[in-house]
Amino acid sequence: MSEQHEGGCQCGALRYRIEAPLSDSAHCHCAICRRSSGGILTTWVTVPRTSFQWLQGQPRTFASSASCSRYFCADCGAHLALFTTLSPHTLDVTVATLDAPELAPANRHIWVGSRLPWLSVDPQLPEEDEELL
């Protein structure tokens, strides 16, 4: 049996399941993630696209750039996932929406060139100026 993880939005309108290990997680410091989430960074876990399924509800999508579509709840506004054509076989899921986010600790920082100068998070983790796909 494969590893299973579930999550969803704040109001419960959207629920999802991931059938894969949560092994590639990163703190993203890009300005687009800040504006999309309202947070100072977004922590993502990247999973095979085929391992992800919506269990309940249908998300709204927003094209935040030419290559990225973000999935969010139309009712509560929770930002749940991101698909990029630059990596068509994977999906990024917001760690904060997992039922057990403690199982997906970040193992790197991405887009550190956009990091807020007063923010220091997990300074021992490797850093990438952009995301290496």
N, C-alpha and C positions, 0 to 999 in steps of 0.2 A: 504494500500500500504506500502511495506517495505521501509526502508531507503536505498537510492542508492548513491553510490560514484563511480566516475570514475577517471582514471589516465592513464599514459602512459610514454613512453620513451621520450628522448629529441628530437629525429628526427621525431617522429610520426609514425614510422613503427609498433609499438606495442601499443595497447589500451586495457584496461580492465575495468570491472565493478565489484563492490562489492555490494551485496544486503544484508547488515547487518549493525548494529551499529559499529562504530569505538571506542570501549570501552576499549580494552586491548592493550596498546601501551607501548613499552619499549625502552630505550636507551641501545643498546648492545655494550659492550666494548671488545668483544673477538678479538683476533688477526686475526682469519679467516675473520670476517666482515671487519676489517681494510684493509686487503690485497685484498679482493674481491671488495671493494668499492673505495679504495684509500682515504677514509676519516678517521678521528680519532675515529669515532663511527658510527654506523648505527642505525637509529630509525625505529623500526618495529611496525606494527599493526597486531595483530593476529585475523583472521576471520575464520568462518566455511568454510571448503574447498568447500562445496556445494554452498556457497554464491558467489563464485568467478568465473568469466568467461572471457576468452579472447574475445575481440570484433573485433580486427584487428591484423593480423599477427600471426606468431608462434615464440615463444621465443626459443633461444638456451638454453641448460641446461649444467650445470657443477656440477659434484659430488665433493663437497668441503670436504666431509668426508664420512665415511662409512654410516652415517644415513641421510645426508643432500644433497639435490639437489637445486642448485640456478638457477634461470631463469633470462636471460639477453637478451638485444637486440644485435643481431649480427652486426647491422649496426653502432649504436652509442656507444654501450658498456654499456648502462645504466643497472644497477642491479635492478630488479623489484620485485622479490619474492623468497621465500625459502620454500621448503617442507622438513619436517623431518619425518622419519618413527617413531620417538619417540612420535610424536603427529599426528597420521595419519588422524585425522578428521579436522585438521586446516591447514591454510596456512599463512605464514608471508609475508606481503607486505611492501615494503619500503615506509615509510610515505612521503619521499621527492618526490616520483613519483605520488602522488595523485594530482588531479587538485586543491584540497583545503586542503593542508596539515595542515593548522591551525585548522582543525576540529578533529585532532588526536593527541592531546598533550600527551607526555609520562607521565605514572603514576608510573614508577619504572625504576631502573637500573638493568641490568643483566650482568653476567660474570664480576663483578667488580674486581675480582682477576687479570684480564688482563688489567685493566684500565691504561692508561698512567699516570704516577705519576704527571705530570704537568697539567692535565686536571681537571677542576671543572665545572660540568654542573648540574643544578638543585639539589643542595645539600640537599634540603628538601625532596626529593623523597626517598622511601624505596630502599634498595639495596639487591641484591641476589648474593652470590658468584658464583653461576651457575644459570641456569634458572630452576625455579620450574615448572614442567609440570603438 
